[in-house]
Amino acid sequence: MFTWRGRTILPLYGLLAAALTVLLIGVPTDIIPNPVFGREVPVRWWEYPVLGATALLTGAWFSIGRGDGEEKPERGTMMSVGVFAAWFAVACPVCNKLVLLALGTSGAMGLWAPLSPTSP
């Protein structure tokens, strides 16, 4: 445990949060191969750096403890929105049930997949 500018730095919390982020995003999106989940579209090269950056930023956010009570509630909301957006970015376009319900298979590949940071 360290202190920096009045904030407590908790590296163990950061490491745990980063590891959980990798598992919670990587396993259901099948970036981390597993027998439970599958993908119709292969993992694209940029999904690995997105997963890594999301885990690093989430770990950093969790490792910075509260300071002198000036914690703002919208800070946690913004972090949650960022992690959720990363999950949508790396998820398989035709494996995402919400996108399939809203757009159908052709819409998922024609509209959702091109919205990804790079198209195949």
Secondary structure, 3 states (H helix, E strand, C coil): CEEECCEEECHHHHHHHHHHHHHHHHCCCCCCCCCCCCCCCCCCCCHHHHHHHHHHHHHHHHHECCCCCCCCHHHHHHHHHHHHHHHHHHCCCCCCHHHHHHHHHHHHHHHHHHHCCCCC
